[in-house]
C-alpha cells in the first residue's frame, strides 16, 4: 500500500477518476436515450404515413398489407434499439475496467491486467436483446401488437359504419412515443448499468487476490429512494450488500442490478458500486 502522504494523493486521484467515469457514463446515457426516442418516434411516424388512408379505404386486405409493412419496420426498430444497448454495454464494460485499472495503479497492484468475462457479457447482451425483441414479448413486439390490434379493430369498426372513430383509435395507438420511450430507457438504464456493475464486481474479485479490496454502494439520488439507506455501505470484494425493499425486508445483492435479485430491487435502479481499499482483509460474507 502507498505511504500515508502518497495514499492521500492516491485517494484524491482515484476519486477524481470515479467522478470522470461517472460523467462519461451519464453523457453516453443521455445521448443514447435521445437516440432511442428518435428511433421510436421515427417508427411511429412512418407507421402513420403508411396508414394515410381515408376510413372508407380500410378493409381487411389493406389492413393485412399495412400490418406486414409495419412488422418489417418493427424488425428494424428492434435492431436499432438492440444495437444502441449493445454498444453502450461494451462501453460501460470498458469504463468499469478503466476504473479498476486506476484503482490498481493507485493502491499497489499496478501490474494486474483486469479482464471482463466474455461469457457473462454475452449472456447479458442476449438478455437485453430479448427484452427489446420483436418476439418473445419484447418491447418492439408490444408496440407492434398495440398497432396491429388498433388496425384490426378499426377494420371491424369501418364495417359497421364507425370509420371516423376507427381512424382516431389508430392515431392514438401511434402517438405513444413518450410511453414506449420510457420503457426503452428503463431497459437501457437497467441492463447497461447491470453490465457496468458486473464487470466492476469481477474486477474487485481479481484485485482482492493481490490487495485487500472492498466495494461500496453509491445511491444515484435520482431513483430507488429506499436505496438511500445503504448509500456508502461497504462489504468485501466477495461480499453481499443488504439492500432494503420498498415493501419491507431486505435482499442480499452482490452489486446494483444483481440478476439474482428480484425485479423490485433492480429495475430502473441507477445506483453504482465502486472499489475501495480495505485496511485489513475482512471475513468473506456468506
N, C-alpha and C positions, 0 to 999 in steps of 0.2 A: 504493500500500500504506500501511497505518497507520504512524504514528511508532512507534519502539520501545516506549515505555511503553503507548501505545494498543494496540499489537499484542499485548502480554501480556494486556491486558484482553479484546481481541477473541478470542484463542485460548481463554481461560478461559470466556467466554460461549458461544462456539461449541461447545466441548467439553461444556458443560452441556446445550446443545440436543441434541447427539448422544445423550447418556445419556437425556434426557427422551423423545426419539423412540423409542429402543430399548425403554424401559419401556412406552410406549404400544403398541408393536407386540407385545411379549410378552404384555401384558394382553389385547389383542384376540385373539391366537392362543390363549391359554388358554380364553377364553370360547367361541371358535368351535369348538375341539376338543371341548369339553364338549357343545356343541350337536350336533356331528356324532355323537358317541357316543349321545346321546339319540335322534336320528333313526334311527340303525341299530338301536338297541335296540327302539324303537317298532315298526319294521317287522317284526323277528323275533317280537316278542310278538304282533302282530296275525296273523302267519302261524301261530303256534302256536294262537291262538284259532280261526282259520279251519279248522284241522286237528283240531279237538276231536272226533275220531272214535274209535270202537272199531275194532279190527282188522277185524272181520267187515264193517264198513260200507265199507271201502275197496275200490273196484273201479275199472275204467278210466274209466267215466263220471264218477264222483265226482272222481277224480284230475284229469281234464281241466277240470272246473268249478273246482276249487280252484286249479289252476295258472293258469287265466285270471284269477282274482281276485288272485292273488299278483303276476301280471305288472302289473296296474294299480297295485297298491301299490308295486311296484318303480319304476314310472314316477314316482310321487310322491316316492319317496325320492331318485331321481336329480335331480329338480327342486329339492328341498330342499338337497341337498349342493352342487349347482352354484350355487345362489343364495348359499350361505354363502361359497364360494370367490370368487365374483364380487364380492360386497360387500367382502370382505377385500382383494381385489386393487385395487379402486378406492381403498380407504382407504390401502393401502400406497403407491400411486402419489402420493396427496396428502401422505403423510408424507415421501416422498422429495423432492417439490417443496418442501415447507416447510423441510426441512433444506438444500436447495440455495439457497433464498432467504436463509436465515440465514447461510450461507457467503458469499453475495454481499454482504449488508449489512455483514458484519464485515471483509471483505477487499478492499473497493474496487470493488464492482460493484453498488451498491445500486439502480441504475435498471433493471437487467436484469429481464425478465419470463420466467421459465422455463416451458416447456410440455412435456407428455409427448406423444409421437407417438401419436395416436389409432389409427392403423392397426396399429402394433405391439401396443398394448394389446388391440385387438380380436382379433388373431391369438392372443395369449397366452390370452385368455379362451376362445376357441374350442378351443384345445388342452386346457385344463383341463376343459371340458365333455365333450370326447371321452374323457378318462381316467375320468370318472365315469359316462358314459352307459350306458343300458340296452342300447345297441347297440355294435357295433364292439369288443367285448371289454372294455368299460369296467368299472369296479368293480361297479356295480349289476348289470351283465349277468352277472358271475361269481357274485355272490351268488344271483341268480335261477337260474342254471344248476345250482348246487350243490343248491338246494332242489328244483328240478324233477327232477333226477336221482334224489335220495333218494326222492321220491314215486313216481316211475315204477318204481324198483327195489322199493319197498315193495309196489306192486300185484302185481308178479310173485311176490314172497315170499308174499303172502297166498294167491295161487292155488295155491301148493304147500304150504300149511299152516304158513308161518312168520310168522304175523301179529304176534306179540309182538315178535319181532326186527325186523320191518319198522318198527313204530312207534318202536322205540328208535333205529333209524337216522335216521328223520325228526327225532326230538328232537335228535340230535347235530348234524344239519345246521342246526338252528335255534337253536343255542346258541353261535354263533361271533362274539358281539359284540366280544370282545377282538381277534380276528384281523382282522375287517373294519374295526374302528375304527382299528387300527394302519395299515392300508392307506390309509384315508381321510385320516388325519393326515399320512401320508407325502406324499400328493398335495398336501395343503394346504401343508405346510411347503415343499415344493419349488417349487410353482407360484406361490404368493403371494410367496414370497421372490424368485423369479425376476423378477416384476414390479417389486418394490422395487429390485432391482439394476439392471434395465434402465433404469428412469427415472432413477436416480442417475447411471448412465453417460451418458445423454443430457444430463442437467443439466451434468455435468462438461465435456462437449464444447462445449456452448453457452457456458459460463463461460470456457473456455480461450481463446475468441476475444477476451476482454476482459482477463483477468488470467491469468498462468501458473498452471495448475491441474493437480494430480495426483490420484490415487486410491490409497487404502491398503486392503489386505486385512486384515480382522479375523476371527480364528478365533473360533468360537462357544464353544469349550471344552466342548461337550456332544455333538458328533458329528464324524465325519470327522477322526480323530486325525492322519492324515497331513497335514491342512491346518495343523496347528500349526507346521509347518516354515516356513510363509510368513506367519505372523502378523506384521503390520507391514510386509510387502513393499510398496513404493511404486513406481508407474510413472506415466508421463504420462497425460493425460486420454484419449488415443487409444492408449495402450499396452496390452500384454497381460501378465498375470501368468504366471509359470512355476509351474504347480501340480503337485505330486507325486501320482503314482498309487499306490494301495496295493500293486499288483503290481509296481511299479517303473516307472521312466521318468517323464516329465513331459508335461503338455499345456498349451498356451498358451491362456489364457482372458481375456476382457475383464472379467469380473466373476464372482462366485459364481453358480453355476447357469446359466452361459452355455449357451444352447440348442445351440450348435455343438460343445460338448464332449461326450465320451462319458458315458453314464449313471453309470458308476462314479465319476465326478468330481463329479456334480451331485445325484443322488437323495438326498433326506434331508439335504442339506447345510444347516447353519444359519449359515454364515459370513455376514459382512456386508462392505460396502465403504463407505468414507467419503471425501469430497473433502477435499483438503489443499492449501494454497497452496505453490507452489514458489518458491524464491528466484530461480531463473532458468528460462528455458524450455528444457526438455530436448528432445533429438532425438526425433522420433517413432519408436516401435517399429515394426518391420516387420510 
